[in-house]
């Protein structure tokens, strides 16, 4: 089995009100040294070892389902031989 870790975040040009609310709350709690907060999604996908092209499959999954490519960007890392 191969484990793929996918991280989806808003693009820099997209307003993220939830992250802004968290940032404001941190400042009110006295964490004035926090300059920015990013909020996103994290997925773990387990792929069978007999999969031919993991990269193209994961890109297709992200483009079609996990990320709104107009507003979000994604990156992923493949953990070879993980006991997922």
N, C-alpha and C positions, 0 to 999 in steps of 0.2 A: 504494500500500500504506500501511496505517496500522499503526503499532506501538503495542501496549498493554503497559504494564509493570504487572504485578500483584504486590503484596506481601501475604503471608499471615503473620500472627503469632498467637500464643496470646493469648487474652483475659487481662486482668490477674488475674482470679480463678483462673486455671488454673496449676497447678504445672508448671514446665518444668525437669526434672532435668538435661537436657543443658546448658542455659544456666547453671544453678547450678554445674555441674561446671566449666564454662569460667571462670565468675567466680571460683571457688575457686582454680583453677590460675593465673589472672592474679595473684591476691593472693599466692600462694606464690612467684611469679616476681618479686615486688617491686612490682607495679603496684597499690599500695594506694589510689591515687586513683580507681580504677574502682569506682563505686558500684552498677552494675547492668549486666547483659548480657541482651539479647533475642536469641532465636534464631528464625528463621522460614524461609519459603520465598519464592523469587523466580521469576517466570515472565515470559517475553516471548512475546507472542502477536501474530502478523502477520495482519491482517484485510484482505481485499480491499476496494478502494475502493467497490465497488458494494453493500456491506453497508448495509442500511437503517437499523438502529438498533444501533449498536455498544454503547451503554450497556446496553441490555437484554440483548443477547447475552452480554456479559462478566459481568454480574451473574448470569445464569443458569448460565454455565460455572463461575463461582466457587462458587455455591450448590450445584450438583449434583456437582462434581468436585474442584475445587482446594482448597476449604476445608471443614473440618468446622465447620459454623456453630454447633454446640453448644459448641465449644472454641476456635474461632479466629475472628478477624476479618480482613477484607481491605480493601485499598484499591487503586486502580489509577489510572494516568495514561495518557491518550491522547496519543500523539505524532503529530500531524497531518503527513501528507506525508513520513513517515520512509522512507528507502530501506532497508527491512528486508530 
